[in-house]
């Protein structure tokens, strides 16, 4: 990169001022500017000019900074691209890439619904962390859940991280812009007696096979609603989790399991196999044919996940049992298995956790009971009592 030069630029007509006044318009009002060739050695000339400096020293310092950035590889070419323009290009490039379809759809909804209305007009390279945080605050003020706000943050952080990698930004304005509270919703579980009572009192509920499968396998809501008959082997008493149904704003879409470990095989107990056989016989041909779903509407369309959650809450009220969330069926399943002495590795595989440590950490409240049982058993072994 060659040495740059400084000069005075007229603030009225933009001409260069060689002396005290502009030769073009006669004005004596000016700012300092610089011109420097930023092309690598041996490459065609590429002159960069910038004006608006109050003093010659400030222009000289800017040249030095530019030369340092070019040498260190940290130089970012100035751009008038807005946040909306960048996000449109980013989403187009992300579509069909390694990002899952359901994830891309959620990104698109987040950008269209929350980000672009608030930040779209801002210049990408001038966006600040304070502006991003103010946008999060507005999303929250609209009544969106903390999880929704955090999902917005994760999507925006990913988009801006790609802008940094692509040389459009020097730093990510969304980095450390939001932190989700470490407090998870309190886990509520049923005892084995409560599970039996709920299932008995829900005998007339059309969703009974769904509730039973949730409690007896620990499958996630999306996995249950995305389950297909082709992935269920009633003869062998096993099912395979191959896809899930997820909500993306006003749509529900199918996608792969939440994680790599989520793609798994789960053994079924005899009672659940019997319930599924009866459910299959009752299911209308149309409901079964459209998407091959085990649990679908009468016309074959997928269930709305939020409606299923509401129906579970209604079923609990009718049964008169302790109130838990639908996701707590998963926690109930895991807790009952661990309390029954089932090896944590087996529990991990049934739940689709990435490691057994995740399982043990999530259900640490069960460990004291396991410790007491272990102490009693070793006493029996050694003392013969």
CORQUICOR-V439976 format. One line per field, one symbol per residue. psi: psi as a letter, one per 40 degrees, with the letter a starting at -180 (. if undefined). burial: I if it has 9 or more other C-alpha atoms within 8 Angstrom, else O. A space follows every 50 residues. Layout:
psi: ???
burial: ???
//
This chain:
psi: hihiiiihhhedeeiihdbdihddeeiehiiiiihiheiiheiiighhih aehdiddddddddddddddddeeehhhiiehiddddddddddddheaehi ddddddddddddddddddedeihdeehidddddddddddddeeiiddddd dddddddddddddddeedidiheehfeihhhehihhhhiiiddddddddd eedehdeddddddddedeiiddddeehideehgddefiihhdiihihgbe ihiiiiidideehihhiiidddddddddddddhiddddddefidhiidee iiihddddddddddddddefihhiiddedddddddddddeehhddddddd dfididddddddfdedddddddddddddddddef.
burial: IOOIOIIIIIOOOOOIIIOOIIOOOOOOOIIIIIIIIIIOOOOOOOIOOO IOIOOIOIIIOOIOOIIOIIOOOOIOOOOOIIIIIIIOOIIOOIIOOOII IIOIIIIIIIIIOIIIOOIIIIIIIOIOIOIIIOIIOOIIOOOIOOOOII OIIOIIIOIIIOIIOOIIIIOIIIOOIIOOOOOOOOOIIIOOOIIOIIIO IIOOOOOIIIIIIIIIIIIIIIIIIIIIIOIIIIOOIIIIIIIIIIIIOO OIIIIIIOOOIIIIIIOIOOOIIOIIIOIOOOOOOIIIIIIIIIIIIOOI IIIOIOOIIOOIIOIIIOIOIOOIIIOIIIIIIIIIIIIOOIOIOOIIII IIIIOIOIIIOOIOOIIOOIOOOOOOOOIIOOOOO
//
